[in-house]
Amino acid sequence: MALVVAGSLGRRYASASIAQPHLVAGGTACGIITVADLTCQGVVQRDPENGIDWRRTAGLAVFGAWHYGGPCKGLYLLYDRVLGNSPTLRTAASKMVLDVYVH
């Protein structure tokens, strides 16, 4: 049952990502970065005196939504147009080299 639900969610996420790639990428990045920052502040950088720095978390969330939903997603879509999107090691390696060493 859980695998069926997970598969269904995965297919819906993939469909939404194809239909609205920038919006989905921005929303995903915003959520992941928000949870990561709250986890970091709550577990690693515990500050019982001041608590959670919500301004920092909001700043990171906005940056994640804007950067990963805008220019970064556009760049990844450009990689697919220029290098192709075939599932080969050569294509993946080319995208990785561009992303890591140029971007």
N, C-alpha and C positions, 0 to 999 in steps of 0.2 A: 504494500500500500504506500509506504513512504517513498519508494523508488518511483512509483507511478506519479505521485504528486510532484516529486523533484523533477522528473522528466517533463511534466507538463509546465511547470514554472520555467524550466530551462528553455523550452520551446517558445513560450510566450515572451521571455526576456529577449531571445534571439530575434523574434519577429519585430518586437518594439525597437530593438537596436538597429535593424535594417531600415525600418520605417522612419525613425527619428534618431539617427546616430549621434548627433551632437547633444541632444537633450538627455538621452539615456547615458551617454558617457559622462556628462556633467553631473547628473544625479547620482550615478554609481560612485564616482570619485568623491563627491561631496559626502555621501554616506560613509564610505570607507575611511576617509581622512578624519571625519568627525569622530567616529568610533575609535580610531587609532589614537587620536589626540586625547580623548577622554580616558582611554585606557592608560596611556602614558602618564597623564597627570594623576590618575587615581592609584596607580600601582608603582610606577617607577619614581615619579617626582612628587611624592606625597607631601602636601603642605597643609598640615592640620590647622595652622593659624589662619591662612587665607582661603583655603578650599580650592575649588576649580576656577581657573582663569577663563571665564566665558568669552571674554573679548578675544583672547588668543584663539580659542576654539572656533569662534565665528569667523575670524580672519582666515584661518586655514580652510574652513568649509567653503567660504566664498572663493578663495584662490583655487581650490580643487575643482569646484563647479565651473569656474570661468576657464581656467587653463586647460583642464583635461576635456572639457566639453567644447571648447573653441579651437584654439590654435593646435593643440596636441592631437585632437581627433582629426582635424583637417590634415595634419601632417601624415598621420597613419593611413588615411584614405588616399592621400597622394602616393604613398609608398605602394599601395595596391595598384593604382593606375599606372605608375611608372615601371614597377618591377613585376607586376602581375600578382595574382593571388593563388597560384598553384601550390599545393602542399608538398613542395620539394625542399630538401635540405638546402639547396643552393639559394632558393628564394628567401627562405627563413634566415639564412646566414647573411644575405645581402641586406635585408631589412635590419637585422641586429647590428651590423657594422655601421650602417647609416644612423641608426638611433643612438647607439652608444658613443660613437666617435665623432659624428658630425653634429647631431642634435644635442 
